């Protein structure tokens, strides 16, 4: 029974992680718009240095907007938000 309980606990934790990551991406849209990152993100010398090297503002924006919104409309609105909320 312990492994089964651990399995359910892990499923609940990963559900919370996914839920929180989705909400965090959605909330980042406000900062993106307020600070006009589509036009200013590349202006900072260190924005795409180090571990961010090789990325672009448009690639970051695509995840924050296109991917987060697709999760919202194509996954969560299809009933999966209810499924996930039960495990939160």
Steps between C-alpha positions, in 0.01 A plus 500: 500500500787740563612509136145565388464785748835641388382477138183699573698757700745541212216535247347772715832684535569492126145619436563798731831566321332496159209712622732758657731511196203562270368779725847654530542510121156663467590762763824581317292633212421811706867584557583428137236748386570762767873509425461453124739204499420429136698813418729544800606154619788479256629842604649368823853370451452210741144396409619227266843426645612191686232236528266717290744525210351405167144596597305797370222720632259350248575147622440601861183687404371198307507289817360770727213577263442233235580194708344623827185608317481168312519314830219722621265462203587158363573309819357670806175610336451144372437376854856434610496792743228318690703180497803680633312704759383178662862410577606842623 
